[in-house]
Amino acid sequence: MTPLVGTALAVLAVAAFAAPLLAERIGIPGAVLELVVGLALGWVLPGSTYASGTFIASLGALGFIILMFLVGVELDLRSIWKGSKRSIVAGVLLFAVSMAVSQLLLGSVLNASPFWVLCGAATSVGITAPVLYSQGILSSSFAKEVLLIGSVAEFIYIMALNFVAASSGHSLHTVAVSVGMRTSALVLLTVAVSIIIRRLRNHIPHHFQRYFRRDDPLELGLRGTFALLFFFVAGTSFINIPDVLGALMAGIIFRTVMGNAKAIVERLTSVANSFFIPLFFLSVGLQTPLHLSILGLLPLIGLVIVVLFLPRLLLIPYLMWRGFAFRLSAAGSMLLMAPLTLLITTAELGKAAGILSPRTGAAMILTATLSALVFPVLGKRLLLSEARSTEPAGGDVSTG
């Protein structure tokens, strides 16, 4: 390691340590501040230390893969399937209405590309869950309702993202054949991996018991989880599926086959959140060129934020109909307006596929940053306001 790279890593490690502490004091999500700090450090650190293909960029890419795996673990398809049918329908309708509004305002008015139109339908739970957890209401009926709606819309978005990425520069027939072949190959790979895991569990059950233990000195459960993750990432790369989507599917398989292995998920989350995921957000900021040329895209950025805002307001009357207070309902609507992870994923896939230029990719990341700076803060303030209003009467924000 050269002194220059070592110095850059030291600076980023200090930033990863300080950013969440500062974020707590000013009331914004830690990942958002890490992204902003990365944008600022891009003017200071030499580009040769974090350019694509360098050591630091590779560590950031690893953090992205682990992040997408954890997103997949959060997408509990069994819970979605067994969840409230009203919430599932609400999630589907939220995505459909958002896409319709996005197509009208972005596609028709600005003639934006399909990647940008899809961005208007992004609804991520990556910021929603931590905010609800910080307020102590993650296990409430309100939180479960909001997270289920967001998870359904997020799952549909990810499937649509794969389709849009495959459709660039190809005819509809070619895309249909390509997506069909990829989907079939993905199903076969998923079935094969699931069968292998289940057979291994039957043949060496004593090793798999370590997945559910917190005191294994060899950390075999954690090693096996990384093996599953990178085996699936390698497998999906052979069938021409982006590695980040492969990591997402690995997380879904882990949750489906292994169940809610809290001990492993907690340790993996600890490893990821201590360095790799913060380094990813910092490196995204570092590699985002905020030049004056982006000013020409400000109308597009502003309109995307409007599209993220308007359709989700429809959740307010729905949540009130479900029995929650107005401020709670408005908070849930606001929290689902900040799809930081999904917009960054879209930007990264678009740049990797050559669909988005560095300029438009930077504009998409700036959109993600601005939405995450505004909407979660407003949602958190509404939650705090609701908590204060119910406290004297002994009310419970979980029931609305």
C-alpha positions in Angstrom: 0.0 0.0 0.0 1.4 3.4 -1.0 1.5 6.3 1.5 -1.0 8.1 -0.6 -3.6 5.3 -0.5 -2.9 4.8 3.2 -3.5 8.4 3.9 -6.7 8.4 1.9 -7.9 5.3 3.8 -7.1 7.0 7.1 -9.1 10.1 6.1 -12.1 8.0 5.1 -11.9 5.9 8.3 -12.0 9.1 10.4 -14.9 10.4 8.2 -16.8 7.1 8.7 -16.3 7.4 12.5 -17.3 11.1 12.7 -20.2 11.3 10.2 -22.8 9.3 12.2 -22.0 11.3 15.4 -22.5 14.6 13.5 -25.6 13.2 11.8 -27.2 12.4 15.2 -26.6 16.0 16.3 -28.1 17.6 13.2 -30.9 15.0 12.8 -30.2 13.5 9.4 -29.6 9.9 8.3 -25.9 8.9 8.7 -25.7 7.4 5.2 -26.8 10.8 3.8 -24.1 12.7 5.7 -21.5 10.1 4.6 -22.5 10.8 1.0 -22.2 14.5 1.5 -18.8 14.2 3.2 -17.7 12.1 0.3 -18.8 14.8 -2.1 -16.8 17.3 -0.1 -13.7 15.1 0.1 -13.7 14.7 -3.6 -12.3 18.3 -3.8 -9.5 17.4 -1.5 -8.3 13.8 -2.0 -6.4 13.0 -5.2 -8.5 11.1 -7.7 -5.9 8.5 -8.3 -6.7 7.0 -4.9 -10.4 6.4 -5.4 -10.8 6.1 -9.2 -12.7 3.1 -10.6 -10.6 0.0 -10.3 -8.4 1.2 -7.4 -8.1 -0.4 -4.0 -10.4 2.1 -2.3 -13.0 1.8 -5.1 -12.9 -2.0 -4.8 -13.5 -1.8 -1.0 -16.4 0.5 -1.7 -17.8 -1.9 -4.2 -17.6 -4.7 -1.7 -19.6 -2.6 0.7 -22.2 -2.1 -1.9 -22.5 -5.8 -2.5 -22.9 -6.5 1.3 -25.4 -3.7 1.5 -27.5 -5.2 -1.3 -27.3 -8.6 0.4 -28.7 -7.1 3.6 -31.4 -5.4 1.6 -32.3 -8.8 0.3 -32.4 -10.2 3.8 -34.8 -7.5 4.8 -37.2 -8.5 1.9 -38.9 -11.3 3.7 -41.1 -12.7 0.9 -42.9 -15.0 3.3 -44.0 -12.0 5.4 -45.0 -10.1 2.3 -47.0 -13.0 1.1 -48.6 -13.6 4.5 -49.0 -9.9 5.3 -52.1 -7.8 5.1 -53.6 -8.1 1.6 -54.6 -4.4 1.8 -50.9 -3.4 2.4 -49.7 -5.5 -0.5 -52.3 -4.0 -2.8 -51.3 -0.5 -1.5 -47.7 -1.2 -2.3 -48.5 -2.3 -5.8 -50.8 0.7 -6.4 -48.1 3.0 -5.0 -45.6 1.8 -7.5 -48.2 1.9 -10.4 -49.4 5.4 -9.6 -45.8 6.6 -9.1 -44.9 5.2 -12.5 -47.9 6.8 -14.2 -47.1 10.2 -12.7 -43.4 9.8 -13.5 -44.1 8.9 -17.1 -46.5 11.9 -17.4 -44.1 14.5 -15.9 -40.7 13.1 -16.7 -41.3 11.0 -19.8 -43.8 13.2 -21.6 -42.9 16.7 -20.4 -39.1 16.4 -20.2 -38.7 13.4 -22.5 -36.4 11.8 -19.9 -34.9 8.3 -20.5 -36.6 5.2 -19.0 -34.0 5.1 -16.3 -35.0 8.5 -15.0 -38.7 7.7 -15.4 -38.3 4.6 -13.3 -36.5 6.7 -10.6 -39.8 8.5 -9.9 -41.3 5.2 -8.7 -38.4 4.4 -6.3 -39.6 3.6 -2.8 -36.9 2.3 -0.4 -37.1 1.1 3.2 -33.4 1.6 3.7 -33.9 4.9 5.5 -37.4 4.3 6.8 -36.5 1.3 9.0 -33.6 3.1 10.9 -35.7 6.2 11.5 -38.6 4.1 12.9 -36.1 2.1 15.0 -34.5 5.3 16.4 -38.0 6.4 17.6 -38.6 3.0 19.3 -41.6 2.1 17.2 -40.1 -0.4 14.8 -42.3 -3.2 16.2 -45.5 -1.2 16.2 -48.4 -1.9 13.9 -47.8 1.5 12.1 -44.2 0.6 11.3 -45.1 -2.8 10.0 -47.8 -1.3 7.8 -45.4 1.3 6.3 -42.5 -1.2 5.9 -44.7 -3.7 4.2 -46.0 -1.2 1.7 -42.5 0.0 1.0 -41.1 -3.5 0.7 -43.7 -4.5 -1.9 -43.0 -1.3 -4.0 -39.2 -1.8 -3.6 -39.4 -5.4 -4.8 -41.4 -4.4 -7.9 -38.9 -1.6 -8.6 -36.0 -3.9 -8.5 -37.6 -6.3 -10.9 -38.5 -3.3 -13.2 -34.9 -2.1 -12.9 -33.6 -5.4 -14.2 -36.0 -5.1 -17.2 -35.1 -1.5 -18.0 -31.4 -2.3 -17.8 -31.8 -5.1 -20.2 -34.0 -3.1 -22.6 -31.4 -0.4 -23.5 -30.7 -0.3 -27.2 -32.8 -3.5 -28.0 -36.1 -4.2 -29.5 -39.1 -5.3 -27.3 -38.9 -8.9 -28.7 -35.2 -9.1 -28.0 -35.7 -7.8 -24.5 -38.5 -10.2 -23.8 -36.4 -13.2 -24.9 -33.4 -12.0 -23.0 -35.3 -11.3 -19.8 -37.1 -14.6 -20.1 -33.8 -16.5 -20.5 -32.2 -14.6 -17.6 -35.2 -15.2 -15.4 -35.3 -18.9 -16.2 -31.6 -19.2 -15.5 -32.0 -17.2 -12.3 -34.8 -19.5 -11.1 -32.7 -22.6 -11.9 -29.7 -21.1 -10.0 -31.9 -20.2 -7.1 -33.4 -23.8 -6.9 -30.0 -25.3 -7.2 -28.5 -23.2 -4.5 -31.5 -23.8 -2.2 -31.2 -27.6 -2.8 -27.5 -27.6 -2.0 -28.0 -25.6 1.2 -30.8 -27.9 2.4 -28.7 -31.0 1.6 -25.8 -29.6 3.5 -28.0 -28.9 6.4 -29.1 -32.5 6.5 -25.6 -34.0 6.2 -23.8 -31.7 8.6 -26.4 -30.3 10.9 -24.0 -29.6 13.7 -22.2 -27.0 11.5 -25.4 -25.3 10.6 -26.4 -25.0 14.2 -23.5 -22.5 14.5 -25.6 -20.1 12.3 -27.8 -19.6 15.3 -25.0 -19.3 17.9 -23.4 -16.1 19.1 -20.3 -17.8 20.7 -18.7 -19.7 17.8 -14.9 -18.7 17.8 -14.5 -19.9 14.2 -17.4 -17.8 13.0 -18.4 -20.6 10.6 -21.9 -19.1 10.2 -20.4 -15.8 9.0 -18.0 -17.6 6.7 -20.8 -19.6 5.2 -22.8 -16.5 4.6 -20.0 -14.8 2.7 -19.6 -18.1 0.7 -23.3 -18.0 -0.2 -23.1 -14.3 -1.1 -20.1 -14.5 -3.4 -21.1 -17.9 -4.9 -24.4 -16.4 -6.0 -22.7 -13.2 -7.2 -20.4 -15.3 -9.4 -23.3 -17.4 -10.6 -25.5 -14.4 -11.6 -22.5 -12.8 -13.4 -22.4 -15.8 -15.7 -26.0 -15.3 -16.7 -25.4 -11.6 -17.3 -27.2 -10.3 -14.2 -25.5 -7.4 -12.4 -23.6 -8.5 -9.4 -25.5 -6.1 -7.1 -28.8 -7.8 -8.1 -27.1 -11.2 -7.6 -26.2 -10.0 -4.0 -29.8 -9.0 -3.5 -31.1 -12.4 -4.6 -28.5 -14.1 -2.3 -30.0 -12.2 0.6 -33.5 -13.2 -0.3 -32.4 -16.9 -0.5 -30.6 -16.6 2.8 -33.8 -15.3 4.5 -36.0 -17.9 2.8 -33.7 -20.9 3.4 -32.1 -20.0 6.8 -35.0 -18.2 8.3 -34.5 -15.3 10.7 -30.9 -16.2 11.8 -30.6 -13.1 14.0 -27.1 -14.0 15.3 -25.6 -14.1 11.8 -27.5 -11.1 10.5 -26.4 -9.0 13.5 -22.7 -9.9 13.1 -22.7 -9.3 9.4 -24.5 -6.0 9.9 -21.9 -5.1 12.5 -19.1 -5.9 10.2 -20.7 -4.1 7.3 -21.8 -1.0 9.1 -18.5 -0.5 11.0 -16.6 0.2 7.8 -17.6 -1.3 4.4 -21.0 0.3 3.9 -19.9 3.7 5.2 -16.9 3.4 2.8 -19.3 2.7 0.0 -21.3 5.9 0.6 -18.1 7.9 1.0 -16.7 6.5 -2.2 -19.9 7.2 -4.1 -19.6 10.8 -3.0 -15.9 10.8 -4.0 -16.6 9.5 -7.5 -19.5 11.9 -8.1 -18.3 14.8 -10.2 -20.3 17.9 -9.1 -19.4 20.2 -12.0 -21.3 23.3 -13.2 -22.6 21.2 -16.1 -25.1 19.6 -13.6 -26.9 22.9 -13.4 -28.5 22.2 -16.7 -30.1 19.1 -15.1 -31.6 21.0 -12.2 -35.1 21.0 -13.8 -34.9 17.2 -14.1 -33.7 16.8 -10.5 -36.4 19.1 -9.2 -39.1 17.3 -11.1 -38.0 13.9 -9.9 -38.2 15.1 -6.3 -41.7 16.4 -7.1 -42.6 13.0 -8.5 -41.2 11.3 -5.4 -43.4 13.6 -3.3 -46.8 13.8 -4.9 -47.9 10.1 -5.4 -46.8 9.2 -1.8 -49.2 11.8 -0.4 -51.9 9.3 -1.3 -50.6 7.1 1.5 -51.9 9.7 4.1 -55.6 9.0 3.6 -55.0 5.3 3.2 -53.1 5.1 6.6 -55.7 7.3 8.2 -58.4 4.9 6.9 -56.3 2.1 8.5 -56.8 3.9 11.9 -53.6 5.9 12.3 -53.4 9.6 13.3 -52.8 12.2 10.7 -49.3 13.1 11.8 -48.3 9.4 11.9 -49.8 8.9 8.4 -47.9 12.0 7.1 -44.7 10.7 8.7 -45.0 7.3 7.0 -45.6 9.0 3.7 -42.6 11.3 4.1 -40.3 8.5 5.1 -41.0 6.6 1.8 -40.1 9.6 -0.3 -36.3 9.1 0.2 -35.2 6.1 -1.9 -31.5 6.7 -1.3 -30.3 3.1 -1.8 -32.5 2.4 -4.8 -31.5 5.6 -6.6 -27.8 5.0 -6.0 -28.3 1.4 -7.2 -29.9 2.7 -10.3 -27.2 5.2 -10.9 -24.4 2.6 -10.4 -26.1 0.1 -12.8 -26.7 2.8 -15.4 -23.1 4.0 -15.3 -21.8 0.4 -15.4 -24.0 -0.4 -18.4 -23.0 2.7 -20.2 -26.6 4.0 -20.2 -25.9 6.9 -17.9 -23.1 9.3 -18.5 -21.0 10.5 -15.5 -22.9 13.8 -15.6 -26.4 12.2 -15.5 -25.2 9.6 -13.0 -24.0 12.4 -10.8 -27.3 14.2 -11.2 -29.2 11.0 -10.1 -27.0 10.7 -7.0 -27.6 14.4 -6.2 -31.3 13.7 -6.5 -31.0 10.8 -4.0 -29.0 13.0 -1.6 -31.4 16.0 -1.7 -34.5 13.8 -1.2 -32.8 12.0 1.7 -31.8 15.4 3.3 -35.4 16.7 3.3 -38.0 14.0 3.6 -36.7 11.8 6.4 -36.0 14.9 8.6 -39.6 16.0 8.1 -40.9 12.5 8.8 -38.9 12.3 12.0 -40.2 15.7 13.2 -43.7 14.5 12.6 -43.0 11.3 14.6 -41.6 13.4 17.5 -44.5 15.8 17.4 -47.0 12.8 17.5 -45.1 11.3 20.4 -45.2 14.5 22.4 -48.9 15.0 21.7 -49.8 11.5 23.0 -47.4 11.3 25.9 -49.5 13.3 28.5 -52.5 11.1 27.9 -50.4 7.9 27.9 -51.1 7.3 24.2 -49.2 4.9 22.1 -48.0 6.0 18.7 -48.2 2.4 17.5 -51.9 2.5 17.3 -52.5 5.9 15.7 
